[in-house]
Amino acid sequence: MKKKGVLNSELARIIAGMGHGDMLVVCDSGFPIPHHRPVADVILTVNVPRLVETLKVILEEFHVEGAIIANEMEKISNPMYHEVKRALADIPLKKISHERFKQRTRNEQNISFVRTGEATKYSNVILVAGVIF
């Protein structure tokens, strides 16, 4: 039995299979996930687990070269925005409109999802896989 890092088997499988440029969306409980995309559903109940705590665990194992959020997170959910920025540390962060964010998650070829229990508006982050060499 695995004893640390990502213990959710579906999420661990998704991360292990990602290549350079692939995308992983860590999203709130209400985000519209396309039905034909891989998803690790880690939600237990409202706000469990939270987006930021899920993001921190993922970042322990997943090499990220960039992240994307919706502009609306900073404007409408400012405390969440600051928590996400702190968790991402030095990872470059790009902001786009929420509508463009949703379009991107529907149209990208190599994209997977992690649904959290987060119940804060616009709490969604696209992580772009880097390469370790």
N, C-alpha and C positions, 0 to 999 in steps of 0.2 A: 504494500500500500504506500502510495506517495504521501510524504509527511509535511511538505511545505510548498509554497508557491501556489499556483492555480490548481485547486483540487477538483473543481467541477470538470468532469471528464469531457463533456462536449466543448467547453471553452478551451481546455488544454489541447484537444484535438485540433480545433480551429487555429490556435496560435502556432502549433507545431507545423501546420501545413501552409503557413503564409510565406510568401516570397516577396522580394523587393518590389515596392510599389503597391502591393495589395493593401486593402483598406479594412479596418475593423471599426465599426461604429459602436460606441458605448452609449446607450440611449436610455432615456427615461421610460417610465412604464406606459406612456401613451403614444410613443412614436410609431408611425405607420410603417411597419416592416413588410417589405414585399414577401409574399407567401413562398416564392421559389428560391429564396436566399437562405444560406445557413444561418442559424441563430442558436446561441446558448442562452436560454431563458433562466436567469438566476433569481428572478423576483420571487419573494416569499409573501410579502404583504406591502402595503403602502409604506414607502420609504425604507424598506429592508430588502436587499442592501441598498445603501446610498450610492449614487453615481461616483462620487469622489473616492470612497473607500474601494470600490470595484476598480476604478481607474488606477489607483496606487498599486493594487495587487497585480494587475495586468502589466504595468510598467516595470515591475520587477523581472519579468520574463521576456517581454516583447520589445525588440529594438525598434524605436520609432524615430523617423527622420523629420516628421512634420505632423501638425494637427490642424484641424479645421473646426470652427464653431460658427454658430449663427450670430450675426450682429446683435440680435435681440437678446441674447444671453447677457451681454454687458449692460444693455439698457434696462431690461425688465427684471432680470435675476442677477443683479450686480454682486451680491455675496457669493453666489455660486460661481460666477465668472472669476472672482478672485481666488476661490478655492481651486478651481480647475487650473488657472495660471500657475499657482504655487505647486500643484501636483506635477504639472508638465515641466517645471523648472526651466531649463535652457532649450527645450524643444521649440522650434519655430512655430508660431501660431498664426493662422490665416483666418480672417473673418469674412463671411459672405452672408447674404440674406437667408432667412429661414426657408423661404421658397426655393432658392437655389440649392440650399443644403438638402432639402427633401428630394429635389430633382436629381441631384448627384447620387444620392443613395439608391435611387430607382434605376439609374442608367449605367453605373459603373459595372464592369464585368467581374472583377475580382474583389468582391465586397462581402463581408460577413457582419453579423450583429451580435451584441450582448445586451439583452434587455435587463435593466435593473429595476428596483422598486421605486426609484426616484420619482417624486411628485412635485418637482419644481419646474416651472415653465422653461422651455428652451434648454433643458439640461441634456444636451447631446454633443458628442465629440467624435469626429472622424480621426482615427489614428492611421497614419500612412507608414507602412513597414519600411524600415531601413535595411541596410545590409551590414553585417558585422565584419566584413573584410574590405 
